[in-house]
Amino acid sequence: MAINYVFKETTDFYTIVTPVSNITTRQIADNISAVNDYGINGGFFNSPNGYNNPPTESLSIAWSSIYGDHGSTNAYGNKSRGTVVIFEDYFDNYKLKGAILRATSTTDVKNQLGYNHRYRAMIGGGSLSLGIDSNSTWKDTVFTNEEWSGLYPEFALTNRTCLGLKNNGSETYAFLATSKGWKSMYACRDYLKSEGCFDGIFLDGSGSSQMRCLSNDNVNIYVNGGDGRKIWNIVTLINKS
């Protein structure tokens, strides 16, 4: 019986719910079905040799105190985009927290939050800005400011991956979610809001939208390998027992 996480299925999403202390990121350069990790795909990457070959570089921040630096910037540091930060807060007796801010790089994260914290992980994607009530307002402001329109022309429906944060008592939980079928970005925002998340980011989608986890029967492994492509990094559970 899993105690460090829960695998949850709703009408539109599969979700791994776990304390933020239990997530990190590591580079895999492979399909998620080829690794033993439980988790979801990470951020965006460059694959000039095609998706059947390993990606060549990250286009989203991907840093871990466990696995090191495998993505220092969002879009080569040219764009300030949504980034999940797991850290021990220097100003609160090193209490472990999860936050989301817009940043260009790991250095920018530290410049914004401070250099005295103990950082655990930084995971880049795009801001879902759940504090903005209106989906259309979010699209016209944050989504546009982060310059995603070229990547998502006409806001097409596709497979989606998102990561939300929720405070529950003294602990912060991460919601690692992949969609069941094609969904809009609005569906990600609406879903994470419905789960009580205070903020979230979207990660790579389409054929990169992938998940591997022990299912809720605690017997079978649920694997969604997307279209089979090799991805850059995984948002993975540190302890999957």
C-alpha positions in Angstrom: 0.0 0.0 0.0 1.5 3.3 -1.0 1.9 5.7 1.9 4.0 8.5 0.3 1.6 9.2 -2.5 -1.9 8.5 -3.8 -2.8 7.7 -7.5 -6.1 9.4 -8.3 -8.3 9.1 -11.3 -11.1 11.6 -12.2 -13.2 12.0 -15.3 -10.5 14.1 -17.1 -7.2 13.5 -15.3 -4.8 10.9 -13.8 -3.0 12.4 -10.8 -0.3 11.5 -8.4 -0.7 13.4 -5.1 2.3 13.5 -2.9 4.1 15.9 -0.4 6.4 18.3 -2.1 9.2 16.7 -0.1 8.7 13.6 -2.2 9.3 15.1 -5.7 12.4 16.0 -7.6 13.5 16.0 -11.2 16.1 14.0 -13.1 17.2 13.8 -16.7 16.1 10.5 -18.5 16.4 11.3 -22.3 14.1 8.4 -22.9 10.4 7.5 -22.9 8.9 7.3 -19.4 8.0 3.6 -20.0 11.7 2.8 -20.2 12.5 3.9 -16.6 11.5 2.6 -13.2 10.5 6.0 -11.8 7.0 7.0 -10.8 6.1 10.4 -12.1 5.3 12.6 -15.0 7.1 14.2 -17.9 8.9 17.5 -17.2 9.3 20.6 -19.2 10.2 21.5 -22.8 13.2 20.4 -24.8 14.9 20.4 -28.2 15.0 17.3 -30.3 16.6 18.2 -33.7 17.2 14.6 -34.5 13.6 13.6 -34.1 11.6 12.2 -31.1 12.9 8.7 -31.6 16.3 9.9 -30.5 17.3 11.4 -27.2 16.7 15.1 -26.8 19.8 17.3 -27.1 19.0 20.1 -24.6 16.4 21.4 -22.1 14.3 24.4 -22.8 12.9 24.5 -19.3 14.5 24.8 -15.9 15.3 21.4 -14.5 17.5 21.4 -11.3 17.7 19.0 -8.4 19.8 18.9 -5.2 19.9 15.1 -5.8 20.5 14.8 -9.5 22.1 18.2 -10.2 21.6 20.7 -13.0 20.1 19.4 -16.2 18.4 22.6 -17.3 19.5 26.0 -16.0 17.2 28.3 -18.0 13.7 28.7 -19.4 14.0 29.2 -23.2 17.7 29.8 -23.0 17.1 32.5 -20.3 15.2 34.7 -22.8 11.8 34.2 -21.3 10.5 34.4 -17.7 8.2 31.5 -17.3 6.4 29.5 -14.6 8.7 27.5 -12.3 8.0 25.3 -9.3 10.5 25.7 -6.5 10.9 23.3 -3.6 13.0 24.8 -0.8 13.7 25.0 2.9 12.8 28.5 4.0 15.6 30.2 5.8 13.2 32.8 7.2 10.9 30.2 8.7 13.3 27.8 10.5 14.0 26.0 7.3 10.4 24.8 6.9 10.0 22.9 3.6 7.8 24.8 1.2 6.6 24.8 -2.4 6.3 28.0 -4.5 5.7 29.0 -8.1 7.2 32.1 -9.6 8.1 33.3 -13.1 11.8 33.1 -13.7 14.4 33.0 -16.5 16.9 30.8 -14.8 18.0 29.0 -11.6 20.0 32.1 -10.8 16.9 34.3 -11.3 15.0 32.1 -8.9 17.6 32.6 -6.2 17.8 36.3 -6.9 14.0 36.5 -6.3 13.6 34.2 -3.3 17.1 34.6 -1.7 20.3 32.8 -1.5 20.0 31.7 2.1 17.3 29.0 1.5 18.2 25.4 1.0 16.9 24.6 -2.5 15.6 21.0 -3.2 14.3 21.3 -6.8 13.3 23.7 -9.5 11.0 22.6 -12.3 10.2 24.9 -15.2 7.2 25.0 -17.5 4.6 27.7 -18.0 2.5 29.6 -15.5 -1.1 28.6 -15.0 -1.6 31.5 -12.5 -4.5 30.0 -10.7 -5.1 33.2 -8.8 -6.5 34.7 -11.9 -10.2 33.7 -12.0 -10.9 34.2 -15.7 -9.3 31.8 -18.2 -9.5 34.4 -21.0 -7.8 37.0 -18.8 -5.0 34.5 -18.0 -4.5 33.7 -21.7 -4.5 37.4 -22.7 -2.0 38.4 -20.0 0.3 35.7 -18.5 0.1 33.2 -21.4 0.8 36.0 -23.9 3.5 37.6 -21.7 5.4 34.3 -21.5 5.3 34.1 -25.3 3.7 30.7 -25.7 1.4 31.5 -28.6 3.9 30.2 -31.2 4.2 26.9 -29.4 0.5 26.4 -29.0 -1.1 27.9 -32.2 -4.8 28.7 -31.9 -4.7 27.1 -28.4 -5.3 23.6 -29.9 -6.6 20.7 -27.9 -4.0 18.1 -27.1 -2.8 15.8 -24.3 -1.7 17.8 -21.3 0.5 17.6 -18.3 0.4 20.0 -15.3 1.7 20.3 -11.8 -0.2 22.0 -9.0 0.6 22.9 -5.4 -1.9 22.7 -2.5 -1.4 23.7 1.1 -3.0 21.3 3.6 -2.3 22.1 7.2 1.4 22.4 7.7 2.3 20.5 4.6 2.3 21.4 0.9 1.3 18.7 -1.6 2.1 18.4 -5.3 -0.5 17.3 -7.8 1.2 15.6 -10.8 -1.5 15.3 -13.5 -1.8 14.1 -17.0 -5.1 14.4 -19.0 -7.3 11.6 -20.2 -7.5 12.4 -23.8 -7.2 15.8 -25.5 -7.9 18.8 -23.3 -7.4 22.5 -23.4 -5.0 24.5 -21.2 -8.2 25.8 -19.5 -9.0 22.3 -18.4 -5.7 22.1 -16.6 -6.4 25.4 -14.8 -10.0 24.4 -13.9 -8.9 20.9 -12.7 -6.2 22.2 -10.4 -8.5 24.9 -9.0 -11.1 22.2 -8.3 -8.6 20.3 -6.3 -7.8 23.4 -4.1 -4.4 24.1 -5.6 -3.1 27.6 -4.9 -1.1 27.7 -8.1 0.2 25.5 -10.9 2.3 25.2 -14.1 1.8 23.3 -17.3 4.6 21.1 -18.6 5.2 19.7 -22.0 2.2 18.2 -23.7 1.0 16.4 -26.9 3.1 13.2 -27.3 5.4 14.3 -24.5 2.5 14.0 -22.0 3.5 10.9 -20.1 3.1 9.2 -16.7 4.2 6.0 -14.9 2.8 5.0 -11.5 1.4 2.2 -9.4 -2.3 2.4 -10.0 -4.9 2.7 -7.4 -5.4 -1.1 -7.2 -1.8 -1.2 -5.8 -1.1 -4.1 -8.1 -0.8 -2.8 -11.7 1.5 -0.2 -13.1 -0.2 2.5 -15.1 1.9 3.7 -18.0 1.2 6.4 -20.5 4.1 6.7 -22.8 2.6 9.4 -25.0 3.4 8.8 -28.6 6.5 6.8 -27.7 8.9 9.8 -27.9 11.9 10.3 -25.7 11.6 13.2 -23.3 14.3 15.3 -21.5 13.4 15.0 -17.8 10.9 13.4 -15.4 9.2 14.9 -12.4 9.8 11.9 -10.2 8.9 10.5 -6.8 11.9 10.2 -4.4 10.1 7.5 -2.5 7.6 5.4 -4.4 6.7 3.0 -1.6 
